[in-house]
Amino acid sequence: MAPEFQVVHPHAAGIDIGSRQFFVSAKESHYEIFNTYTEGCYAVRDYLKAEGVTSVAMESTGVYWITLYDVLDSAGFEVYLVNGREAKNMPGRKSDIKDCQWLRQLHTYGLLRRSFIPDEAIRKLRSYVRLRRDNIRAQASQTNLIQKALTLMNIRLTEVINDVMGVSGKRMIEAILAGERNIDKIVSLCHETILSKKEDQVKKALEGNYKEEHMFALKQAYNTWMYYAGQIKECDYEMQKLLNERTQNLPPVENMQKRKPIRYNKPDIDNLPQMILKLTDGKDPVGIPGITDYSLLQLISEVGTDMSHWPNEKKFVSWLKLAPMSNQSGKINKRISAKRSNKASLIIRTIAQGIVTSKKIAMGAFARRIRAKRGSAVAIKAVARKIACYFYRVMTKGTAFVEKGIEMYELDQKERAKQHILKMAKKYNLNLSAGI
């Protein structure tokens, strides 16, 4: 006889969320429909209170769930936000009404996994960080248009200077847009390092065909680039204000580790390392290869500073979609087409990409060893998993990461190989010659 399911949430409700309507099931074989306006969110809250509901399960549909989640959470309900892929109904029998009833039934017996939702302050920080990242992407697209307009005029600055939107590049573009055509005057605006090494090359690069239509395209792209630069600065201001509010009453952190330079898209936030360490109670993951104060800020905005949601590092790595998945049937291991990343995972994977080519750290040697056997994609995922494990240990135990260097890693690999040879020789009763 099959065991019966135990009721875990006796006063449960299920909500199917759409763009226009909420379908709510708070009791057996019954449902109610509410609109998605703000008044509808409050009506859902009042209805659930009247029905004696204490725990609610809802699907994470787009961004439609956010307002209702905030309303129900602030009203004291236990809200389970669940992945819709894990709560699929029977095929051919799907409807919004059946979905909300099915969610309620699953939630009643505790068969749904709760998605991670950080506290309100972290969600606010996450909103600013994600918006800043979107603005950076949009700004990068304008950089491509600027380079295209310059190339159409045969102004070859992109082949001469590293960053056409750096200090020197911006000065020259602004002079060109202002109507300056004297090459000597335009070149004089460059930084002294460019003038000392590449002055003649820059002059040749500026000998272009300044056609009216391409100048207009350059002006449009440059003005849009500057607009997004202003948007990024506003995001930095809001993050600065939020971090000041969260850390102003916290004690300063002494003996900080040496900070790594932030090479790209550095946020304009005063005393960023100190404020981040105040948030983490002095736990400093910056010692982990590839992690800077900016990447740490991005990670905190996604996972928060309280790691108690994940009982151990394996659970954390699994949530990041960095752990292998099992989908075996008989002797066949099937491919898995499920989504294998989230925003926190993408941040860590981006950090891992830069480590694969590193020549000085042990993790770089580890990555190249994996890449030689399994390819770049597997190597990046393996390094990302290591970074995630180290991050979890630092944030939970406070132990600082110590980089042993590539030489120690190679010695360790040789010792492992030696021990393996000795073990195999003993297994097969072989005598080894001297020198091993």
Helices and strands as residue ranges (DSSP letters): E 12-17, E 21-27, E 30-35, H 38-50, E 55-59, H 65-74, E 78-82, G 84-87, H 96-108, H 120-152, G 157-159, H 167-177, H 183-187, H 192-205, H 212-247, H 272-279, G 285-287, H 293-303, G 307-309, H 313-319, E 328-329, E 332-333, H 343-355, H 362-374, H 376-397, H 406-427
